[in-house]
Amino acid sequence: MKITAQSLAKNAVMAAALAASAFSAQAAELDIKLYNLTHGITFTPVLVAAHDSQTMLFKVGDTASAALQKMAEGGAIDDLSSQVTTAGGVVVENPAQGMLGAGAMTTAMLDTQDNMYLSLTAMLLPTNDGFVGLDSWKIPSEAGTYTVWLNAYDAGSEANDEIINGGGASGTPGIPVAPNGDGGSGASGVRTTEANNMVHIHPGNVGDTDNAGGMSDLDSRVHRWLNPVAKLVVTVK
């Protein structure tokens, strides 16, 4: 086979194209839209993270990490965020600049660098340890717009007593607050223990219609939901 300058140049161009393609498969700029699909549940500050295959915010079927418990029971995302960045990932914290109410939408832009997986989380209020989550979604290598439906998860770290008492610290029973002021008081509690202490699909709030007693401080006409609780629209550039 005769090797010519023309064939060498052609091979060099092809190699450069393949290298560029490999790079683009690893690095992407994302435009992200997150929609709260619930009737009366508020998302606490959202954490969006791009990371490698060894890093995760949570894993269904595993015990909640201390960082996940802190977020799921009190809405604090700082430890999860540090966990990602320490491992070489990149994050967007609190794109809504506060709470994301029912029916609302927030946007974010994220340069994934060389990270190939996307995760997201935020506590659901009012719940004991419920959160909306996306676990290690593989970022597509092809440009386009992708829709992902997100479920509500239970961290399994606290009984869902549905009592609003300001308890937002890890290991402290109770619900921090009903953000819209539509919770009750004086509840006896729905349950004191949970059969599943691993991260799992949230069973949903039970609630009742007694604003000054009953078993729950949550309103069954407002605070119940069915999955999915959120829609995530990701545009890969």
N, C-alpha and C positions, 0 to 999 in steps of 0.2 A: 504494500500500500504506500503510495507516494504522499508524503506530508508536505504541504505547501504553506506558504505564509498566509494564504487566504483561509485554509482549514484551521490553522492555529488561531487566527483572529476570531473565527466563528466559534471555536471551542471556548475561547476566553469570554466571549459575549454570553454564551450559554451558561458558563460557570458563574459569571457575575449575576445572571438572572436567577439561577438556582439559589445562590447565596442570599440575594435580596428576598426571594420567596421564603426561604427558611427564616430569615429575620422577621419578616412580616407575620409569620405564623406564630412567633413568640411574643412580639410586641404589638400592642394595639392601643389606639385612643378610643375611649368609650364615651358615648353620650347616654346617660341613664335617666329614666323616668320611673318613679315609684308612686303607685296609686294605692291609697288606703280604700279598700272595697267594703269595709264594714259599715254597719248602721250606726253604731254608737261606741266604738272602741277607738281609743287614741294611741298612736305610736309615740313612744318616747324618742329622744334623739337617735337617729339612724346611724349605723356604722356600715360603710361599704368598703370592702377590702379585696384587693387583687393579691394573690399569693401563689406559692408553689404547691406541689402535690403533698408535701409533708406537713403543711400548716392547715389548720382548720379552726373555725370559730366554735363549732359544735359538731357532734356526731350522734345521730339517732341510734339508740340502743346502748350508748355509753353513759357513764356517770358524768354529770355536769362538772366542768372544771370550776375552780374558785372564781375565775374571771367571768365565766358564763353565768354562774349563780349570782354574782354581783350585778350583772346586767339584767338578768331575768327577774330578780326580786326587787331591784331598785332603780333600774334604768341607766346605770353607770357603764359607759363604754370604754373608759380610759384603759383598763387593764387588758381588754381584748385588743384594743388598738395597739398598745405597746407590744403585745405578743406578736402581732403581725409584722410590725415595722422592725422589731428585733430580728425576725427571721428573714428579713430582706423584702418584705411585701410593702405595698403602698396602700394608703387608706384615704377615704373622704369621711370626715366626721361631721355629723349633724347638718346635712345639706339643707334641711328645712328651717334651720336657725331656731330650733325649739321643737315643740310637739307637732305631730302631723295628725290632724283631726280626721274623723270619718268623712269620706268623700273627697279628701284633699289629695294633692299631688305635689311632689317635689322633684327637682332635677339635680343632676351632678355630672361633672366631667372627670374622667379618670384616665391617666396615662398608666397603663399596666406595666410599663418597662418590659422586663423579661418574664413576668409572672403570667401563668396560663390559666389560673382558676379565679373565679369570682364568688365571693360570699357576702352575705348581708344579714344584719340582725337589728332588732329593736324590741324593747319590752312592750307588751300590750297592757294598757290601763283602761278600766280597772280589772286586774287579775292578780293572783298571788305570785306566780312565777311563769306566766305565759309570755311567749315572744314570737314574732314573725321571723322566719329564717330562710336563708338560701345557703346550702352547704356545698361548697366546692363545685360550682357549675363550670364546666370546661368552656372557656371562651372560644367561640368559633374563629377559625383562621381566615374565613372569607368575609369580606365586607358585606354589611347588610343589617337589617333590623330584626331582632329576635324578641319574642315575648315569652316570659316565664311566669307561671302562676305560683304564688307562695302560700304555704300553709302556716297555721299557728301550731307551735310546739309548746310542750310543758317541760320545764327543766327537771322535773322530778325531785326537786330539792326542798319543796315545801308543800304541806297539805293545802288543798284549795278550800280554805275555810270560808272565803268570800266575806270576810269581815274587814271593813275599812277602819284602820286604826293608826295610820301613819307608819306602819311597819315596812320600811324599805331597806333596812340593813340586812345583809346576808345572815340567815339563820334566825331572823326575827319574824315570827308569824304575823300574818296580816297583809293588807293591801295599803300601799302608801296613800292613795287618793283616787277619787273619781274626778278627773280633770274638769269636767263640765258641770260639776256641782249637782249631778243627777243621781248620786248614791244615797243610800239610807243610813240608818244607825240602829244600834241596839240588837243586832242579829245574834242568834245563838250559835251560828256556825253550821256550814253544810257538812263538813267532815273534819276529822282531826288527824287522820292518817291517809297515806296513799299506798295503794298496792304496787304501783310501778314507780320505783325511785330512779329510773333511768330517763334520759331524754326521750320523749315520745310525743306522738300527736296529741295535742291538747283536747280533752273531752268537751271543752266549751264551758261557759258559765251556766250555772243553773238559775240563780236569781229567784226572786219572788215579786209580789206586788205590794208587800207591806213595807212602807218607807220608814216605819218607826219600830220595827221588830222583825218577827219571822226568823227564818233560818239564814237568810242572806241579806247583805247590805246592797246587793246589786239588783237592778230592775230587769226582770225577765223580758220586759217589752222593749228594752233598749240595749242591754249589754250581752245578749246572746249572739252567736254567729255560727255560720257553717263555712268550712273551707271551700275555696281559698279565701284568704283574708287580704291578699295584696296582689297587684299585677306589676311586674317589672318589665319594662321595655328597654332593651339594650341595643343601641346602634353602634356597630363596629365600623370604624372608619378605615 
